[in-house]
Amino acid sequence: MWTFFRKRYKKKLGDTLCLAKWTQSNIYLAAGTTHSCHHPLPHKIPLEEIQADPSALHNTCYKKKQQQLMLDGKRPKECDYCWRVEDTGGISDRLTKSFTSWSRPFYNQIKENNLDAPRYLEVSFDNTCNLKCSYCGPTYSSKWAEELKQFGSWPNHHQGNNSNILAREHNPYVEAFWKWWPDLYKQLHTFRITGGEPLLSKHTYKVLDKLIEEPNKNLTLGINTNLCVPDDILDKFFEKIKRVKVKKLVIHTSCDTFGPAAEYARHGFDYHKWYQNCERIKRELPHAEIDIMVTYNIFSVTTFDTFLYDVLRLKQTSWHKRNKVKISIGYLRNPEQLSIWVLPEEFSAYIHKQLEIMRNHNFTSTEVNQLERLLPLMSTGNKKLQQQFKAFVDEHDKRRGTNFLKSIPTMHLFYNSI
């Protein structure tokens, strides 16, 4: 039913307008960058703009130009993820995000280009993290930054830059954020803290303290976490979050596939601990929603069916009737050698099997569509990217003491065919 309404809403939006370009903002304060929606690459926030107006953390001059392109009936190049999905007949995130409760009510204001503050805000205060995900880099992981200092750059791998402002240093972007906060807070529909690993950042607990002091019962609060932090830190988070009074609490937690393959893709990840802590959320935060975020990548494909059965168990074993578990599936674009289009087309059979599991069990049409839209992206395999992939896993095993073929034996034939 929701799919039907989103398709109808597309006529109102036209071919280029995405309300999330106005209503959503993702801000990385340690890097001093921003974008609206997680698909376009972040761009730098000029210091002179936030010195004049701290709300320029969101509405940079660059972003305003992208907004105007949409209003003029043009497709911004940075939004190619959604154009790809739509051009292959899928329902893109442009349509999904424009249809949300934090976007749709502001359609008329946006058509007049008269909406200055976001309604859905994601903020990363710093890059402190305990994981080194294969597709990440020093911009979002302090562990990545440490590794690059020790071993140097990886061959054929885009890691981003290592110019983050350290958590212990003065940060003008963080300073601007807290100046903006009193006005911003009143207008927000959703506030979400990302990382790094937010549970390792002091600013996360500062936010929670402010929410305890000044409750907002109209706010949806989202917290990203890999759920693999030390137990004492998780205990501290649970103690704080239980005292926060908001309209909705969503715990967004990342996992890309099952077991050893997930641990290979996200180095430092503990699949068993992650699953146990998902169950802990259900016990101790019965009103919270759990959003399992998947970055579907080359390591996901052959073991994702087993992962879906674990997600299904989390969905079915609810401790409270209001407790909800959902899965959000996006696909990896960069670095390209870890994307699913590196694989030969016969690997699409795995996705067909996974779709059958989802359709036959307790998954929503939205969740099914998110996986289904990946099928047109499967190709006959790019030889150059395949070689870069092999070089990556070889370097991964060398630097991190891992064993790719032992972790994901189902990819043995593919690896040896390169």
JOURZI-V194778 format. One record per run of one state. SS is the DSSP state (@ for helix, = for strand, . for the rest). FROM is the first residue (numbers start at 1). TO is the last residue. If there is no record, write none. Layout:
# JOURZI-V194778
ss->SS from->FROM to->TO
ss->SS from->FROM to->TO
This chain:
# JOURZI-V194778
ss->. from->1 to->1
ss->@ from->2 to->13
ss->. from->14 to->19
ss->@ from->20 to->23
ss->= from->24 to->28
ss->. from->29 to->32
ss->= from->33 to->35
ss->. from->36 to->42
ss->= from->43 to->44
ss->. from->45 to->46
ss->@ from->47 to->52
ss->. from->53 to->53
ss->@ from->54 to->57
ss->. from->58 to->60
ss->@ from->61 to->71
ss->. from->72 to->76
ss->@ from->77 to->87
ss->. from->88 to->92
ss->@ from->93 to->98
ss->. from->99 to->103
ss->@ from->104 to->111
ss->. from->112 to->119
ss->= from->120 to->124
ss->. from->125 to->131
ss->= from->132 to->133
ss->. from->134 to->141
ss->@ from->142 to->151
ss->. from->152 to->171
ss->@ from->172 to->187
ss->. from->188 to->189
ss->= from->190 to->194
ss->. from->195 to->197
ss->@ from->198 to->200
ss->. from->201 to->201
ss->@ from->202 to->213
ss->. from->214 to->215
ss->= from->216 to->225
ss->. from->226 to->230
ss->@ from->231 to->241
ss->. from->242 to->245
ss->= from->246 to->254
ss->. from->255 to->258
ss->@ from->259 to->265
ss->= from->266 to->267
ss->. from->268 to->270
ss->@ from->271 to->284
ss->. from->285 to->288
ss->= from->289 to->296
ss->. from->297 to->303
ss->@ from->304 to->316
ss->. from->317 to->323
ss->= from->324 to->331
ss->. from->332 to->335
ss->@ from->336 to->338
ss->. from->339 to->339
ss->@ from->340 to->342
ss->. from->343 to->344
ss->@ from->345 to->360
ss->. from->361 to->364
ss->@ from->365 to->372
ss->. from->373 to->374
ss->@ from->375 to->377
ss->. from->378 to->382
ss->@ from->383 to->400
ss->. from->401 to->403
ss->@ from->404 to->407
ss->. from->408 to->408
ss->@ from->409 to->417
ss->. from->418 to->418
